[in-house]
């Protein structure tokens, strides 16, 4: 799992955590953003958190790679 910032076409990784998964299993993903804090929860457990003071507005998107 990873939080990535894209600003002016440049990608910057903010936080990364290797999380295993089982194919064909459904997971509940929740992402919270409050001010400059970002938190990700998987099945109710917080698995990733970070902050970036340069982020005051913008958009969020989900991306899945390699599945």
Secondary structure, DSSP 4 states (H G I P E B T S, - for coil): -EEEEEETTEEEEEEE------TT----EEEEEETTEEEEEETTEEEEEEE-TT-SS----------
